[in-house]
Amino acid sequence: MGLRPWCVGTRRDQRCQRLMRQRRVHAVRSRCRSSWEGDPKMRVDVEFSSGATILRGWLYRPEDVSEPVPLVVMTHGFAGVKEWVAPFAEKFSEAGLACLVYDHPGFGTSEGEPRFEVDPPAQIEGYRDAITFAQALDGVDPARIGVWGTSFSGGHVLVVAATDRRVRAVVSQVPTTNGWANFRSLVPSVVHPLMHAAIAADRQARAAGKPPLTIKAASDDPTEMVAMPGLEAYQWLMANGPQVPTWRNEVTVSSIDKFQSYAPESFVRRVSPTPLLMIVADQDTLAPADIALASYAEALEPKQLELISGPHFAVYDEEFERASSVARDFLVAALNA
């Protein structure tokens, strides 16, 4: 069930605004990847259990290796899919690292209800169950496991590394490191009452046995309540999401409720002594750079910061080579130490 709680301006104005924004979306498509399929020859399909939910993904193994190898557990960010992570896994695999890439519960090919619900505790537990699954795989060194997360899951890996000492290295890319601070930066204060009213309505609907209320992940209409406000998010998602059959421009309203109460910042200092690499985009407004840098300052050694030039999605596009290469080098060094 969708939710559109407010609307301003005339319909004619709104149509004109949409046309202008659609033209800008087409202009950025050429900067985005033409396909997120990757090379199927590099991976095999896998599935594992996280509680009562089956999570599905891909296992990448390096070629021509006879000894057990390190493995990196990887998954996508808010309203994402594993296909957007695959290019990073290919890069890491070429350097001798095995990679386990999967969809969060309720997203992509993984099972889980409600669909498209961003649930941080369940997603964090998924990481830890993925580690358990990976440690039992033939050819994987169970003592050399790393975690990599991007955007919203960039916060998850901080929690996982702080609480699970099986993790030997952690990469947090353009991360959400403080749920409430991030929420306030994205959602204007005048909209907070409307958002909280939507959250209350969703709770009432669920209690009455009705389907969860949903909203779009992003929109080109600035009057529409969405999870990821702003034209940048809409342009990137529309240029890349429809290429993946399992992706939907949709999340539950409860996802927003869970977002505002998410507090990975509480775990940052506890990551140490596990080596940490944080990759921050200096023009990021979706996972604001100033919030991420404040969290990095709180982290204890050993730690490493890579400042990428550009907005949030630059790490997937024009700055992919730099972001993936610095993460690869960090993981190879930390997991082979």
C-alpha positions as CSV (number, residue, x, y, z in Angstrom):
1,M,0.0,0.0,0.0
2,G,1.6,3.3,-1.1
3,L,1.5,6.5,0.9
4,R,1.5,10.1,-0.4
5,P,0.8,12.3,2.5
6,W,1.1,15.8,1.1
7,C,1.2,17.6,-2.2
8,V,1.8,21.3,-3.2
9,G,1.6,23.3,-6.4
10,T,-0.7,22.9,-9.4
11,R,-0.8,19.7,-11.4
12,R,0.4,21.6,-14.4
13,D,3.4,22.9,-12.4
14,Q,4.2,19.4,-11.2
15,R,4.1,18.0,-14.7
16,C,6.5,20.7,-15.9
17,Q,8.8,19.9,-13.0
18,R,8.8,16.2,-13.8
19,L,9.6,16.8,-17.5
20,M,12.6,19.0,-16.6
21,R,13.9,16.4,-14.1
22,Q,13.4,13.5,-16.5
23,R,15.6,15.4,-19.1
24,R,18.3,15.7,-16.5
25,V,18.0,12.0,-15.6
26,H,18.6,11.1,-19.2
27,A,21.6,13.4,-19.2
28,V,23.3,11.4,-16.4
29,R,22.5,7.9,-17.8
30,S,25.7,8.0,-19.9
31,R,27.8,8.3,-16.7
32,C,26.2,5.2,-15.2
33,R,27.0,1.6,-15.8
34,S,25.3,0.0,-18.8
35,S,24.9,-3.3,-17.0
36,W,25.3,-4.6,-13.4
37,E,25.4,-8.2,-14.5
38,G,29.2,-8.5,-14.2
39,D,30.9,-11.7,-15.3
40,P,28.8,-14.8,-14.3
41,K,31.9,-17.0,-14.9
42,M,33.5,-15.5,-11.8
43,R,30.8,-16.6,-9.4
44,V,28.5,-19.3,-8.2
45,D,25.0,-19.0,-6.7
46,V,24.8,-19.7,-2.9
47,E,22.2,-19.4,-0.2
48,F,22.4,-19.6,3.6
49,S,20.0,-19.1,6.6
50,S,19.7,-16.1,8.7
51,G,17.2,-17.0,11.4
52,A,14.2,-18.3,9.6
53,T,15.1,-16.4,6.4
54,I,17.0,-17.7,3.4
55,L,19.5,-15.2,2.0
56,R,20.8,-15.6,-1.5
57,G,23.9,-14.3,-3.2
58,W,27.0,-15.1,-5.1
59,L,30.4,-16.6,-4.1
60,Y,33.4,-15.3,-5.9
61,R,36.6,-17.3,-5.8
62,P,40.1,-16.3,-7.0
63,E,41.5,-18.3,-9.9
64,D,44.6,-20.6,-9.7
65,V,44.8,-20.7,-5.9
66,S,45.6,-23.9,-4.1
67,E,45.8,-22.7,-0.5
68,P,42.8,-21.5,1.6
69,V,42.1,-17.8,0.9
70,P,40.7,-14.9,2.8
71,L,37.1,-14.0,2.2
72,V,35.2,-10.6,2.3
73,V,31.5,-10.5,3.2
74,M,29.7,-7.8,1.2
75,T,26.2,-6.5,0.7
76,H,24.3,-3.4,-0.5
77,G,23.0,-0.3,1.0
78,F,19.6,1.2,1.6
79,A,17.0,0.0,-1.0
80,G,19.8,-1.6,-3.0
81,V,20.6,-5.0,-4.6
82,K,23.6,-7.2,-4.7
83,E,24.2,-6.4,-8.4
84,W,25.5,-3.0,-7.4
85,V,28.1,-4.6,-5.2
86,A,29.3,-7.2,-7.8
87,P,31.9,-4.9,-9.6
88,F,33.7,-4.4,-6.2
89,A,33.7,-8.2,-5.6
90,E,35.2,-8.8,-9.1
91,K,37.9,-6.3,-8.3
92,F,38.7,-8.0,-5.0
93,S,38.6,-11.5,-6.4
94,E,41.2,-10.6,-9.1
95,A,43.5,-9.8,-6.2
96,G,43.2,-13.2,-4.6
97,L,40.3,-12.6,-2.2
98,A,37.1,-14.7,-2.1
99,C,33.9,-12.7,-1.8
100,L,30.4,-13.5,-0.5
101,V,27.9,-11.0,-1.9
102,Y,24.2,-11.3,-1.0
103,D,20.9,-9.5,-0.8
104,H,19.6,-8.3,2.5
105,P,16.4,-9.9,3.9
106,G,13.4,-8.8,1.9
107,F,15.4,-7.5,-1.0
108,G,16.6,-8.9,-4.4
109,T,16.6,-12.6,-4.6
110,S,16.7,-13.2,-0.8
111,E,13.6,-14.2,1.1
112,G,12.1,-12.3,3.9
113,E,8.8,-10.5,4.7
114,P,7.8,-7.7,4.6
115,R,9.4,-7.1,1.3
116,F,11.5,-3.9,1.0
117,E,11.8,-3.4,4.7
118,V,15.2,-1.9,5.8
119,D,15.7,-3.5,9.2
120,P,19.2,-2.7,10.6
121,P,19.2,-5.4,13.3
122,A,18.1,-8.1,10.8
123,Q,20.6,-6.9,8.3
124,I,23.5,-6.8,10.8
125,E,22.5,-10.4,11.9
126,G,22.6,-11.3,8.2
127,Y,26.2,-10.2,8.0
128,R,27.1,-12.3,11.1
129,D,25.3,-15.4,9.6
130,A,27.1,-14.8,6.4
131,I,30.4,-14.9,8.2
132,T,29.4,-18.2,9.8
133,F,28.4,-19.6,6.4
134,A,31.7,-18.4,4.8
135,Q,33.9,-19.9,7.5
136,A,32.6,-23.4,6.6
137,L,33.3,-23.1,2.9
138,D,36.0,-25.3,1.3
139,G,39.0,-23.3,0.3
140,V,38.3,-20.4,2.7
141,D,40.5,-19.6,5.6
142,P,38.1,-19.1,8.5
143,A,40.6,-17.0,10.4
144,R,40.8,-14.4,7.7
145,I,37.4,-12.8,7.2
146,G,36.8,-9.2,6.3
147,V,33.5,-7.2,5.9
148,W,32.8,-4.5,3.4
149,G,29.7,-2.3,3.4
150,T,28.5,0.7,1.4
151,S,26.1,3.5,2.3
152,F,23.6,2.2,4.8
153,S,25.5,-1.1,5.2
154,G,28.6,1.0,5.7
155,G,27.2,1.7,9.1
156,H,26.3,-2.0,9.6
157,V,29.9,-3.2,9.2
158,L,31.0,-0.9,12.0
159,V,28.6,-2.6,14.3
160,V,29.6,-6.0,13.0
161,A,33.3,-5.4,13.4
162,A,32.8,-3.9,16.9
163,T,30.7,-6.9,18.2
164,D,32.1,-9.9,16.2
165,R,35.8,-10.5,16.7
166,R,35.9,-13.0,13.9
167,V,36.2,-10.0,11.6
168,R,39.8,-9.2,10.7
169,A,39.3,-6.1,8.6
170,V,36.4,-3.7,7.9
171,V,35.8,-1.3,4.9
172,S,33.1,1.3,5.5
173,Q,32.3,3.1,2.2
174,V,30.3,6.4,2.1
175,P,28.7,5.2,5.3
176,T,25.7,6.2,7.3
177,T,27.4,6.4,10.7
178,N,24.7,8.2,12.7
179,G,21.0,7.4,12.0
180,W,19.4,10.4,13.7
181,A,21.9,13.0,12.5
182,N,21.6,11.6,9.0
183,F,17.8,11.6,9.2
184,R,17.8,15.3,10.3
185,S,20.1,16.2,7.4
186,L,17.8,14.6,4.8
187,V,14.4,15.4,6.2
188,P,13.5,19.1,6.8
189,S,12.2,19.7,10.3
190,V,8.9,21.0,9.0
191,V,8.3,17.5,7.5
192,H,9.0,15.6,10.7
193,P,5.4,15.7,12.0
194,L,4.1,14.4,8.7
195,M,6.7,11.6,8.7
196,H,5.9,10.6,12.3
197,A,2.2,10.6,11.4
198,A,2.9,8.2,8.6
199,I,4.9,6.0,10.9
200,A,2.0,6.0,13.4
201,A,-0.5,5.2,10.6
202,D,1.7,2.3,9.4
203,R,1.7,0.8,12.9
204,Q,-2.1,1.0,13.1
205,A,-2.4,-0.6,9.7
206,R,-0.1,-3.5,10.7
207,A,-1.9,-4.0,14.0
208,A,-5.2,-4.3,12.0
209,G,-3.7,-7.0,9.8
210,K,-3.3,-4.7,6.7
211,P,-0.3,-4.7,4.4
212,P,2.6,-2.4,5.5
213,L,2.5,1.1,4.1
214,T,5.2,1.9,1.6
215,I,6.8,4.9,0.0
216,K,9.1,5.4,-2.9
217,A,12.8,5.1,-2.2
218,A,13.4,8.3,-4.3
219,S,11.3,10.6,-6.5
220,D,11.7,13.5,-8.9
221,D,8.8,15.2,-7.2
222,P,10.1,17.4,-4.3
223,T,6.6,17.4,-2.7
224,E,6.5,13.6,-2.3
225,M,7.5,11.8,0.9
226,V,10.3,9.5,0.0
227,A,13.1,7.6,1.9
228,M,16.0,9.3,0.0
229,P,15.1,12.9,-0.8
230,G,16.9,14.8,-3.6
231,L,17.4,14.7,-7.3
232,E,20.8,13.0,-7.0
233,A,19.4,9.9,-5.5
234,Y,16.5,9.7,-7.9
235,Q,18.7,10.2,-11.0
236,W,21.1,7.4,-9.9
237,L,18.4,5.0,-8.9
238,M,16.4,5.5,-12.1
239,A,19.5,5.1,-14.2
240,N,20.6,1.9,-12.5
241,G,17.7,0.3,-10.7
242,P,15.5,-0.8,-13.6
243,Q,18.4,-2.8,-15.1
244,V,18.0,-5.2,-12.2
245,P,14.8,-7.2,-12.4
246,T,14.4,-7.7,-8.6
247,W,14.9,-4.0,-7.7
248,R,12.0,-1.8,-6.8
249,N,11.8,1.9,-6.1
250,E,10.0,1.1,-2.8
251,V,10.6,0.7,0.9
252,T,8.2,0.3,3.8
253,V,7.4,3.3,6.0
254,S,8.7,1.3,8.9
255,S,12.1,1.5,7.3
256,I,12.1,5.2,8.0
257,D,11.1,4.5,11.6
258,K,14.0,2.1,12.0
259,F,16.4,4.5,10.2
260,Q,15.9,7.4,12.7
261,S,16.6,5.1,15.7
262,Y,19.7,3.4,14.2
263,A,22.8,4.3,16.1
264,P,26.0,2.8,14.6
265,E,27.9,5.8,16.1
266,S,27.7,4.0,19.5
267,F,30.0,1.3,18.1
268,V,32.7,3.2,16.3
269,R,35.2,3.3,19.1
270,R,34.7,-0.4,19.7
271,V,35.9,-1.4,16.2
272,S,39.5,-1.2,17.4
273,P,41.8,-3.2,17.3
274,T,40.3,-4.4,14.0
275,P,41.8,-2.4,11.2
276,L,39.3,0.1,9.7
277,L,39.2,1.8,6.3
278,M,36.6,4.5,5.9
279,I,35.9,5.8,2.4
280,V,34.2,9.2,2.4
281,A,32.9,11.3,-0.6
282,D,33.7,14.9,0.1
283,Q,30.5,16.2,-1.5
284,D,28.2,13.5,-0.1
285,T,24.9,14.9,1.1
286,L,23.0,11.6,1.2
287,A,25.4,10.1,3.9
288,P,26.8,13.5,4.7
289,A,30.6,13.8,4.7
290,D,30.8,15.9,7.9
291,I,28.9,13.2,9.9
292,A,31.1,10.4,8.5
293,L,34.3,12.4,9.2
294,A,33.2,13.1,12.8
295,S,32.7,9.3,13.3
296,Y,36.0,8.6,11.7
297,A,37.6,11.0,14.2
298,E,36.1,9.1,17.1
299,A,37.4,5.7,15.8
300,L,40.6,4.4,17.4
301,E,43.7,3.1,15.6
302,P,44.4,1.2,13.5
303,K,42.4,3.2,11.0
304,Q,42.7,4.7,7.5
305,L,40.7,7.4,5.7
306,E,40.3,7.8,2.0
307,L,38.6,11.0,0.9
308,I,37.0,10.7,-2.6
309,S,36.2,13.7,-4.7
310,G,32.5,13.8,-5.6
311,P,29.0,13.1,-4.3
312,H,27.6,9.9,-2.7
313,F,27.3,7.8,-5.9
314,A,30.7,8.7,-7.3
315,V,32.2,5.6,-5.7
316,Y,30.0,3.5,-8.0
317,D,30.7,5.5,-11.2
318,E,33.5,8.0,-12.0
319,E,35.4,7.2,-8.8
320,F,34.8,3.5,-8.8
321,E,38.4,2.6,-9.8
322,R,39.9,4.6,-6.9
323,A,37.4,3.5,-4.3
324,S,37.6,-0.2,-5.3
325,S,41.4,-0.1,-5.6
326,V,42.1,1.5,-2.2
327,A,39.7,-1.0,-0.6
328,R,41.3,-3.9,-2.4
329,D,44.8,-2.9,-1.3
330,F,43.6,-2.4,2.3
331,L,41.9,-5.8,2.5
332,V,44.7,-7.7,0.9
333,A,47.2,-6.2,3.4
334,A,45.0,-6.6,6.5
335,L,43.9,-10.1,5.7
336,N,47.3,-11.4,4.8
337,A,49.1,-9.8,7.7
